[in-house]
Amino acid sequence: MRVATEWPHHRRRRTVVRLWTALLCTLFTVLAAHPAVAADGAAAPAPASQAALLADRLRADPVYVTDQMPRTVPRSTAPDFAALAARTGVPTYVLVLPGNGARTLLGAVHDRLGRDGLYVLVDAMGVADARAFGVRAPAADAQTVALYSLPYDAGPLRSFRTFVDVVGQGSDRAARLADDMRRRHGGGGKDVKALYLSKEDRAGQSFLTGVVLLGAPLSVLLTGAYVRRRRRGQRSDGRRVRLVEPAVAAALAAVVAVGAPQLFHQTTDSAALAPTHADLTARLDRVVTGLQHDPLYTDPESPQLLDGPRRQELHRRIGDFTPGPVYMAVVPLRSEDESAGDVTAFTTALHQRLRKDGVYVVADPLSGRIDLVNYGLPLDDRRLAFELPGTLSHEDYDHASEDHGLGQRLDGLMTFLDGTPRAAAQHSSRPDAAPAPLEDHALPPLYSGDFWPGLLVGALTAGLLLGLTAGGLRVARFVLRIRRTAAAQSPAAPSATWLRRTAAAELKALATEFGAGEPDDGVRKQVWDCLDAAMLLTDRAPDGRIGAAVTPADLAAAVVLARAGRAALRGERIGHCCTVNPLHGPGVTEEKDGTRRAWVCGSCRTLLRSAPHRIGPLRLRLPGKGGGVPYEKAPGPLPAVRRGLPQLIGKTREYVSVQSS
């Protein structure tokens, strides 16, 4: 009876124990499944530090290439980096990561890896940092040479190759090279010429090739034919000469057509290598995998800016957000990543892979920027797009910190989301966006694009050159004619016949112009003095003939006086004649002629300044004097012209008066 009376009591107690056990198991299961809280209620452990994770990567393989820069350094280039690292002669550990300016990363990785060697950090531009731990390697000098000796477009693989080459040359040689690079290119020195052409540069090359390919041969044909037609008295050159121009034109065209591709031989505009599909999807796959297990994903290769308590608080607030899930990805966004730095393209790729609507938040741990995109939650999209405070999306640079205040700003972002009005119906705030297409780094063919307009410009250039040639020849002939005319009018050693003929013509012209004109009194007197003195010297007969006894010196003086009178009628100021050759006419400027100063005409001034050895004084062929004497030593009044025209006139009258007496 006693057992029977106690049985219901024990049964009830066992039932209660079973119920409590089931409840506790359920509670522990829920807590274990919650991403933010452990079974004992403590904060979820933060991911391993960046240095610790990278040390694990290097422990597995001494060369680690990130999946975050597929457009610049695909992961498939890891064997190339490994082959170069093997040439340093010391254990070498290479990290290829997005640039973050961390100067302590290599030291921290070395401490966790615990292996001596040469540690190198490479970013999208090239070798960003290098340290030697326990080995002899000129890390700093090699980095300096790689920095200064290569242009900005050399690419990370070429930069690392240069770094390795310098390391292999030893410490002394590396130090000298680094000093030379600093002296030549450091501190605002001369930039290194770019290695690659842009597509705009290729367009310029194509245009230039078109201009030269048609312009040069056509110029030869047109100009040669024009010059040949202008030749006088040489049209009997025959068919052989006429075939020279087409042959030369064809040879020029062939040289340009074959030589241009050799000269402009570059085929790509960048050192970037084409990524594979696996390169472009590797990071997306690991981020999606992380978000499937935890709505807060932090990139393990980047600095860890969220500690355990902050992560726990964000998990709590994400779990309490009732409109729907929030997915936070703390990852860098760069132009060299799979989305080309486009946050909408990145979140679109995550949304398509997760196949879950929600608010997708991307926080960049390197720059501190925060963006969000709503996919399908009933939220006021206008507020999300236009009313997000700038202090949440961008770091306050006046109060910048090493962690960009990222945890606090993400917490503020959740407060902003909590306060966002709910929409009437669910819809996606933005259409799916595709990432920027992969850039085709192949340059267009040389004979394409602007090559065809270049041909047209080449034809126009040939025509312009023909016009310039024709104009130049005309000017040359004109100048030559003027020189010949001047030489005919003012020879350096005129004959007596030329002087007699010229004196008669100049006196007749002066008398005619003087009688037809109406000069003022001052000019009239000057012209009359010149005419009177010239007529006295020539002893002209009533029929206008010059006396046979007039000497060459007197004839030259008469020509000088007649030309001076005609110049005065034209309005020219006559004070001095050209003292190099008075037959040239008025002197326009005073120049140094040897040890004395003299008035010279424009032509003689040019010769005195450019070719003084080609200038000589007027010489007169006097009877019994052989080849002639300088006019300054000739008998009569002519030598007085050096002192000016009035002195010549006065000396002429005095001379004639003496001869008459």
Helices and strands as residue ranges (DSSP letters): H 2-33, H 50-60, E 63-65, G 75-77, H 78-85, E 92-96, H 105-113, E 117-122, E 127-133, H 139-149, H 156-168, H 171-185, H 199-230, G 235-237, H 239-242, H 244-263, H 277-293, E 296-298, H 308-320, E 326-330, H 343-354, E 358-363, E 370-375, H 381-386, H 390-393, G 397-399, H 406-418, H 451-489, H 496-516, H 521-538, H 552-569, G 582-584, E 589-593, E 596-600, H 602-610, G 612-614, E 619-620, E 629-630, G 631-633, G 638-643, H 645-660
